[in-house]
Amino acid sequence: MSEIQVLPVLNRQDQKTFLTFPWKIYKNDPLWVPPLLPDLRKRIDPRRGVFFKRGTAKYFIAWRNREPVGTICIAEDHKTNEETGRREAIFGFFNFIEDYTVMEALLERAIHWASARGLTSLAGPFNLDYEDGYGILVEGRDRPPALMCGHTPPYYLEFVERYGFTPARGDNLAFALDITQDRPIFRELAQMAERVRRRKNILIRPANLTRWRDELERVYILLNRSLSHLPDHRPWQREVVFENLAPFRKIADPELVLFAEADGKTIGWFPGLPNLNEIFIQVNGLCTPWDYLKLWKYQRQPIHCLTIKSILILPEYWGSGAVILLFDEMLRRARERNYEWLDFSLTSADNPRTPVLAKRFGATLYKRYRVYRLEI
């Protein structure tokens, strides 16, 4: 067998090869949603990518017989390491053919890069953004992923665990809730919400897009205060929150991005977004000018899924009933807009509340992802 060479991305042609390699892996996979190439180019560009305000990264391609057979990005998030006290590298853009030696060569190159910088562990996969390309798919191959969720071939899981990686934290879960039928649990939820309204001073309001930065500041505070109890919690950086949520201003229906307030204080956030992956799966990552015509065509069609990316409640209000009001209001508004199902993704299995709440309101688990760590 020919030798595998793992070489750095050095020029524009290498970058194109690096970014488009997944099309080789997933060309016959009907569940894969191609990422948008313009977004990927921005993300890996040190001059434009938000990650580079706090970290450094290097990109590599594995070659055999002058053909690309795998890719990996290895990075150091200086700011997060400083705040958590870790010396950890993160890896992502992790793609390889079904050949263990290819994955092995990619990881050895990544470990060499990390060790040379005094880093002592490797965690991932994340595509530079902890919320993108999250983890490896463990179960759930009956439908495409929702917006911002990843997809990997079955052999990734086997190979990574064979190499010695262990789970970094509890699995991250995606739940689905069919809202096309009137169900007893929905009526029960409405009754509970009415009781909370009568006895609590809690207001549910939509997002105010004219005060966008103020709303993002509220989300930033809620993210760090509401999730700090989770194992392996990484503090959110303000610039990351602002950058990640910036595109949502263009696509979100503000009436489906809900805030909970008590006595004028923001205590919760529950954002619903149209699942644009129903469109993106049709447009080939916008690789060619013709794909933009497909985008124009498909974006005129109705979207069936509303994806909910987070439910945040300040810990001191966990027993206030705010979550019941948010669920009830979101359900009512989504049904009024003819959505057929809700996606709740992703929530950690370590979270003591959210998976229980999702099941309590009738949602079923449909995907499971796992992030890994390797001590080096």
C-alpha positions in Angstrom: 0.0 0.0 0.0 1.3 3.5 -0.9 2.5 5.7 1.8 0.2 8.3 3.3 1.5 11.9 3.5 -0.2 14.4 5.8 0.7 17.9 4.5 -0.4 21.4 5.5 -2.8 23.5 3.5 -0.5 26.1 1.9 -2.4 27.8 -1.0 -5.8 28.4 -2.5 -5.9 25.1 -4.3 -5.1 23.2 -1.1 -7.9 25.2 0.6 -10.4 24.2 -2.0 -9.3 20.6 -1.7 -9.6 20.8 2.1 -13.1 22.3 2.1 -14.6 20.2 -0.7 -13.2 16.8 0.4 -16.4 15.9 2.3 -18.2 15.7 -1.0 -16.0 12.6 -1.7 -17.0 11.0 1.6 -20.8 11.7 1.5 -21.5 11.6 -2.3 -23.8 8.6 -1.9 -25.3 9.5 1.6 -28.8 10.9 1.2 -28.8 12.2 4.8 -25.8 14.4 4.5 -26.5 18.2 4.3 -23.6 19.9 2.4 -22.2 22.8 4.3 -22.3 26.2 2.6 -18.8 26.8 1.0 -19.0 30.6 1.4 -19.5 30.2 5.1 -16.7 27.6 5.4 -14.2 29.9 3.6 -15.0 32.7 6.1 -14.7 30.4 9.1 -11.2 29.2 8.3 -9.9 32.6 7.2 -7.7 34.1 9.9 -8.7 37.6 8.8 -12.4 36.9 9.0 -13.1 33.9 11.1 -14.3 34.7 14.6 -12.3 31.8 16.1 -9.0 33.7 15.3 -9.9 36.4 17.8 -9.1 33.9 20.5 -7.1 31.1 19.0 -4.8 29.7 16.3 -5.4 26.8 13.9 -3.6 24.7 11.3 -5.2 22.6 8.4 -3.9 19.4 7.0 -4.7 17.0 4.1 -3.8 13.4 4.0 -2.6 12.3 0.5 -2.1 8.9 -1.1 -1.0 8.5 -4.7 -1.6 12.2 -5.1 -5.2 11.8 -4.2 -6.7 13.4 -1.0 -7.9 10.8 1.4 -8.6 12.8 4.6 -8.5 16.2 6.3 -8.1 17.6 9.8 -8.0 21.0 11.5 -6.1 21.2 14.8 -6.4 24.4 16.9 -5.7 26.0 20.2 -8.4 28.1 21.8 -6.1 30.3 24.0 -8.9 32.1 25.7 -10.9 29.1 26.7 -7.8 27.3 27.9 -6.9 30.3 30.0 -10.4 30.3 31.6 -10.7 26.6 32.2 -7.1 25.9 33.2 -6.7 23.3 30.5 -3.9 22.7 28.0 -6.2 21.3 25.3 -6.2 21.3 21.5 -9.4 20.9 19.6 -9.8 19.1 16.3 -12.4 19.3 13.5 -13.0 19.3 9.8 -12.3 15.6 10.5 -13.0 13.6 7.4 -11.4 10.5 6.0 -12.1 7.5 3.8 -12.9 4.1 5.3 -9.3 3.3 6.1 -8.1 3.2 9.7 -4.5 4.0 8.7 -5.7 7.3 7.1 -7.4 8.4 10.3 -4.3 7.3 12.3 -2.0 9.4 10.1 -4.2 12.5 10.5 -4.4 12.2 14.3 -0.6 11.6 14.6 0.0 14.8 12.7 -2.5 16.7 14.9 -0.9 15.3 18.1 2.5 16.3 16.9 1.2 19.9 16.3 -0.4 20.0 19.7 2.5 18.5 21.6 4.9 21.0 20.1 2.8 23.7 21.7 2.8 22.1 25.2 -0.9 21.0 24.9 -1.8 17.8 26.8 -5.1 16.7 25.4 -7.1 16.6 22.2 -10.9 17.2 22.1 -13.5 17.1 19.3 -14.6 17.1 16.7 -15.7 20.7 16.4 -15.3 22.8 13.2 -13.6 25.7 15.1 -17.0 26.6 16.5 -18.1 24.4 19.5 -21.6 24.5 18.1 -20.8 23.4 14.5 -20.0 19.9 13.3 -20.4 18.8 16.9 -19.2 15.4 17.7 -19.7 12.0 16.0 -23.1 10.6 15.2 -23.7 7.7 17.5 -27.3 6.9 16.6 -30.1 8.4 14.4 -29.8 7.6 10.7 -33.5 7.8 9.7 -33.5 11.5 8.7 -31.2 14.4 7.9 -29.8 16.5 10.7 -31.4 19.8 11.7 -29.7 23.2 11.3 -26.2 23.4 12.9 -26.1 19.6 13.6 -23.6 17.3 11.9 -23.6 13.9 10.3 -20.8 11.3 10.1 -20.4 7.8 8.6 -20.8 4.8 10.9 -17.1 3.8 10.7 -16.0 7.1 12.4 -17.3 5.9 15.7 -15.5 2.6 15.6 -12.2 4.0 14.4 -12.1 6.9 17.0 -12.8 4.5 19.9 -10.2 2.0 18.6 -7.6 4.8 18.6 -8.2 5.3 22.3 -10.5 8.3 22.5 -13.0 8.3 25.4 -16.2 10.4 25.7 -15.4 13.9 26.9 -18.9 14.4 28.4 -22.4 13.0 28.2 -23.8 12.6 24.7 -25.6 15.4 23.1 -29.1 14.6 22.1 -31.7 15.8 19.5 -35.4 15.4 20.2 -38.3 15.5 17.7 -41.9 16.5 18.5 -44.8 16.0 16.0 -47.2 18.9 16.5 -49.6 18.1 13.6 -52.1 16.4 15.9 -53.9 17.6 19.0 -52.6 15.5 21.8 -53.6 15.2 25.5 -50.1 16.4 26.6 -50.6 19.7 24.6 -53.9 20.4 26.4 -52.3 19.5 29.7 -49.5 21.9 28.9 -51.9 24.7 28.2 -53.7 24.1 31.5 -50.5 24.2 33.4 -49.4 27.4 31.6 -52.7 29.1 32.5 -52.2 28.2 36.2 -48.7 29.7 36.1 -49.9 32.9 34.5 -52.5 33.4 37.3 -50.0 33.1 40.1 -46.7 34.3 38.7 -45.5 37.6 37.5 -43.8 36.2 34.4 -44.0 37.7 30.9 -43.2 36.0 27.6 -42.2 38.3 24.8 -40.8 38.0 21.3 -37.4 39.3 20.3 -37.0 43.0 19.5 -34.8 43.1 16.4 -34.5 46.9 16.6 -32.5 46.4 19.8 -30.5 43.4 18.5 -27.3 44.0 20.4 -29.2 44.4 23.6 -30.9 41.1 23.0 -27.6 39.4 22.2 -26.2 40.7 25.5 -29.1 39.1 27.4 -28.5 35.8 25.6 -24.7 36.0 26.4 -25.5 36.4 30.1 -28.1 33.7 30.1 -25.8 31.2 28.3 -23.1 31.4 30.9 -25.3 31.6 34.0 -27.8 28.9 32.9 -25.3 26.3 31.7 -22.5 26.7 34.2 -23.7 23.6 36.2 -23.0 21.3 33.3 -19.8 19.0 33.3 -17.2 20.2 30.9 -18.9 23.6 30.5 -16.8 26.0 28.4 -17.6 29.6 29.2 -19.1 31.4 26.2 -17.1 34.3 24.8 -19.1 37.5 24.1 -17.7 37.8 20.5 -18.5 34.2 19.7 -22.2 34.6 20.8 -22.6 37.8 18.8 -20.9 36.3 15.7 -22.8 33.0 15.8 -26.2 34.6 16.2 -25.6 37.4 13.7 -26.9 35.3 10.7 -30.1 34.5 12.6 -31.2 38.1 12.4 -31.9 37.6 8.7 -33.7 34.3 9.0 -35.5 34.4 12.3 -39.2 35.2 12.8 -38.9 37.4 15.9 -42.3 36.1 17.1 -40.7 32.7 17.5 -37.6 33.9 19.4 -39.0 34.1 22.9 -37.7 35.7 26.1 -39.1 35.2 29.6 -39.1 38.2 32.0 -39.9 38.4 35.7 -40.3 41.9 37.3 -38.5 43.4 34.3 -35.6 41.0 34.5 -34.7 38.6 31.6 -34.8 35.1 33.1 -35.1 32.9 30.0 -34.6 32.4 26.3 -36.3 30.0 23.9 -35.4 30.5 20.2 -37.2 28.8 17.3 -35.6 29.0 13.8 -36.8 27.6 10.5 -34.8 24.4 9.8 -32.9 25.7 6.8 -31.3 22.3 6.3 -34.5 21.4 4.4 -33.3 23.9 1.8 -29.5 23.4 2.2 -29.7 19.7 1.5 -30.9 20.6 -2.0 -28.3 23.2 -3.0 -25.0 21.4 -2.9 -23.2 23.8 -0.6 -23.5 26.6 -3.2 -20.5 25.1 -5.0 -21.5 26.5 -8.4 -23.5 29.4 -9.8 -26.3 27.0 -10.7 -26.7 26.1 -7.0 -27.7 29.7 -6.3 -30.6 29.1 -8.8 -31.6 26.0 -6.8 -31.5 28.2 -3.6 -33.8 30.7 -5.1 -36.2 27.9 -6.1 -36.2 25.9 -2.8 -36.3 28.9 -0.4 -39.8 29.7 -1.8 -41.1 26.3 -0.5 -42.5 25.9 3.0 -40.3 24.6 5.8 -41.8 21.9 7.9 -39.5 21.9 10.9 -38.9 24.6 13.5 -35.6 23.9 15.2 -35.1 25.1 18.8 -31.4 25.4 19.7 -31.6 26.2 23.3 -33.8 26.6 26.4 -32.1 28.8 29.0 -33.6 29.6 32.4 -31.6 31.2 35.2 -31.1 28.6 37.9 -32.9 30.6 40.6 -36.0 30.5 38.3 -36.0 26.8 37.5 -39.0 26.1 39.6 -40.9 29.2 38.6 -43.0 27.8 35.7 -41.2 29.9 33.1 -40.3 26.9 31.1 -43.9 25.8 30.9 -44.9 29.2 29.6 -42.2 29.2 27.0 -43.1 25.7 25.7 -46.8 26.5 25.6 -46.3 29.8 23.8 -43.8 28.3 21.3 -46.1 25.4 20.6 -49.1 27.7 19.9 -47.1 30.0 17.7 -45.5 27.2 15.7 -48.8 25.5 15.0 -50.3 28.8 13.9 -47.5 29.1 11.3 -48.1 25.5 10.0 -44.9 23.9 11.2 -45.3 20.2 11.4 -42.6 19.2 13.9 -40.2 20.7 16.4 -36.5 19.8 16.6 -34.8 20.3 20.0 -31.1 20.2 19.4 -28.7 19.8 21.0 -29.0 19.2 24.7 -26.5 17.3 26.8 -27.4 14.0 28.5 -25.6 15.5 31.5 -28.3 18.2 31.7 -30.5 17.3 34.6 -33.5 19.1 33.2 -33.8 19.6 29.5 -34.0 15.9 28.3 -36.6 15.2 31.0 -38.6 18.2 29.9 -38.4 17.2 26.2 -39.8 13.8 27.0 -42.4 15.2 29.4 -43.9 17.2 26.6 -44.0 14.3 24.2 -40.7 14.6 22.3 -38.7 11.5 21.3 -35.0 11.1 21.0 -33.9 10.8 17.3 -30.2 11.6 17.2 -27.2 11.2 19.6 -23.8 12.8 19.1 -20.6 12.2 21.1 -17.5 14.4 21.6 -14.2 12.7 22.5 -11.1 13.5 24.4 -7.6 11.9 24.2 -4.8 12.5 26.7 -1.6 13.0 24.9 
